[in-house]
C-alpha cells in the first residue's frame, strides 16, 4: 500500500510481480488469492512489522520479511551512533560539502576543475554516509585546487572557510575517510546487491556471511581492529532481526553452494570454513520450518523432506556431470527448470522461493512513479486511469532493458543517471 488514495479517499494498493527478470507493476485486480503469495516484504517500521505478523497468523504459508535494504541502512546508522570515528569523519565531510554547495564562487571554481558534483545526500537515501564520503574522496584533488584558488576570498572572509580549508588540507582527515570507506564498503556493496533487480533469495544468507568476513579482514589489519567486536555485534543484531526461514531455504536450494570447489578451494572472507547448507544446523532448522509452513498438508511436507536429500546428495539426474557443471554457471532457477524433474515437488517450491525479492525497493520506486502521476494537481484521476498510467510508465522501462538498443548504441542505458543517489540507477564507481 503506497499511501495514495482515490478521489473518495479510499487507499490504493499497488501489486507488483517480481521474478528473476525484474519487478513488474500489475493492476490491483490481478491479485489472485493468498495461496499464490509466499512472502510479504515491508520496511522495518513497527506498524509494518505488526501487520506482517498478523498476516502470518492468518496464513501460515506467508512469510513476513523486513526489507533487507532498510535493515542494512540501519546498520550504517547504528555504526554512526556507536563508532565515534565514523560519525566524526562523516560530520567533517558533511561540513565540507555544505560549505561548497552554499558558496557559489567556491562551487564555480570547483566545477571548473572537475565534472563530478558533490553529493548532498538526503537523510532518506540509503547508505548516505558511504556515498557522501566516497564522492569526497573522488574529488579530493579538485577540492584542494579549489581551496588554493579561492584562498583570498574564503579563508580571509569566512570562519567556516578557514575550517573547511583546514579540513581539506589535513592528511589525517583523508586517512580517516579512506579507513571509513574501507570498513563500510562491504555494507554498501551489500546494499547495492539487495537493491538490484532479479532474484536474490538464494544469495542473501551467504552474502551476509561474506560481508561480515570482509569487514573483519579489513578491520583486523587496521587501526580500528579494537572496534571489530562492537561492529560485529551491531551487524549480527540486525541480521537476527532481518533473517527469516525463507532465507535459509533459498540458500539450501541454491545448487552452487554444494560445489566442491566452492566449499574447499575458494577461501571465504574472514577465515571462515565453508560448509554445505545441509551441514549447517541453523540453515536446516530454517529449511524444516519453511517446509512445514509452505506445505498444504502433512503428506506434502513429508514428500519435501524426502526429496530434499535426493537433491543435496546428488542422486538421479543430480548426479549427472552436466548437472554438476551447470550448478556453478547456470542461474539457479534455470538449473531447477532443467534438472528438477528428479524431485518435481521440490523443484516447484525451489523456483517459487528463489524468485522471491528480498527488499521493497521495487515497490517504493513504483510509489514514486505514482506520486508523479497522481498528485495535488491531478487528484481527480480515478483509480483505473491512474493504474493504467502507472502500468505503462513503470513497465516500459522494464521492457526496454531487454532490447538490443539498451545494451549498446546512442541510447545505451538511457535511464541510468550517474549522479543519482538511487542505488540501483547510480553508476558510482565502487
Buried (B, 14 or more C-beta within 10 A) or exposed (E): EBEBBBEEEEEBEBBBEBBBBBBBBBBEEEEEEEEEBBBBBBBBEEEBBEBBEEBBEEBEBBBBBBBBBBBBBBBBBBBBEBBEBBBBBBEBBBBBBBBBBEBEEBBEBBBEBBEBBBBBBEEEBBBBBBBBBBBBBBBEEBBBBBBEBBEEBBBEEBEBBEBBBEBBEEEEBBEBBBBBBBBBBBBBBBBBBBBBBBBBBBBBBBBBBBBBBBBBBBBEEBEBEEBBEBBBEBBEEBBEEBBBBBBBBBBBBBBBBBBEEBBEEEEBBBEEEBEBBBEBEEBBEBBBBBBBBBBEEEEBBEBBBEBBEBBBEBEBBBEEEEBBEBBBEBBBBEBBBBBBEBBEBBBEBBBBBBBBBBBBBBBBBBBEBBEEBBEEEEEEBEBEEBBEBBBEBBBEBBEBBEEEEBEEEEEEBEEEEEEBBBBBBBEBEE
